[in-house]
């Protein structure tokens, strides 16, 4: 049964297939690959998994793999590869043009030296497929990006959209409603280099792709993707919902566990009424200017709603805190500094809405928890995800459409406090004009959860993946 895990001593004798998991450098991708590792182990304990990360990400990978907790994930080993440091934060690997490639040499060495039986690597490292082909091992890519965004980005890269030529672009040939977007809202990487093109070539060329999504949520986009983009596609998400299978603690997921303080916000939520609190959180990467944080603080105060706001480490200069604000909001606001147990928060009954930057993990966590979203995309493919949840699925509403929005910091306007206050209170009104959005979110929760339960579509895709992978490793084929 999935709950009978092997102990470390059994492992040495029984493990047969050695599979390397290679995440992209950012936290959200490391956590989702760790969740996926749990899902694989729970369903096939005979696969030996090793997560391969840069030295700077070892600590985060270790806490993502729940080393301290004795769950099944502690069976996943960690291996590091050298990676040159770039940019102003020396030694810290970050996202940006160019550094998609910088891991290549180190990973090539590690793979040659250890010769795993297969690799599962982030789609943002498309060149891994060439290394795997050289080593004659199957390579499966892992997408932490939605199927919808993958399809839309493919259209944009084929159209060769460049900045300055057009205001808007329209995607042709996709199922569902027309997708028309301002060029300002496209990720800069699609406008610049051939990173995206390389990803699509690699996906088509390699053994297959695993997408952290589920068929019930992305419906016809999964069918379209399967038909046009990959040899084999497996939709195995939402992987975050799988933690009970391998007895993982959701409270400590991905966080540097600091004892009691992590749980304070959950205890605070216990004191609030059902669906009465707005969660405000913008993922693991985005950083706000002080002026925007100040506006947001005033907007939250003006909304008169209960709120739980996660302010990232990088925003901790405190310049943004309005005078005496903390006292004024004390009875209905809670600010978490640094890393919050987001999954546990979203699943708490007191949460009634989520102001999100539309990172794909956050969206899936909200969908699975049945929480409606107010969208505030900031960068990367987040505006495309916003289109999916607002215009296609209908489980979210835009926080602000009035001013200039952009993926580029220098081109965007501040979202004003009056808008934030007004939209939040409108969104939270019981039986108000957003009640259909709330209903849609509540309906979708069970759809996403059932995908990852016994007999669900994601579990079927996972079994197919495991059997295809084992066949390929046994017959030593990489296509
Ligand atoms: N997360 C968390 N606590 C935080 C911030 C983020 O647990 O304080 C988790 C969140 O639950 C999600 C991931 O980090 O799983 C963020 O991924 P997402 O794709 O939403 O955004 P990104 O960080 O890539 O911008």
Boltz pocket constraint, residues with backbone or C-beta under 6 A from the ligand:
constraints:
  - pocket:
      binder: B
      contacts: [[A, 26], [A, 27], [A, 28], [A, 29], [A, 31], [A, 144], [A, 253], [A, 254], [A, 281], [A, 282], [A, 283], [A, 284], [A, 285], [A, 286], [A, 310], [A, 338], [A, 339], [A, 340], [A, 341], [A, 342], [A, 343], [A, 358], [A, 359], [A, 360], [A, 361], [A, 362], [A, 363], [A, 365]]
      max_distance: 6.0
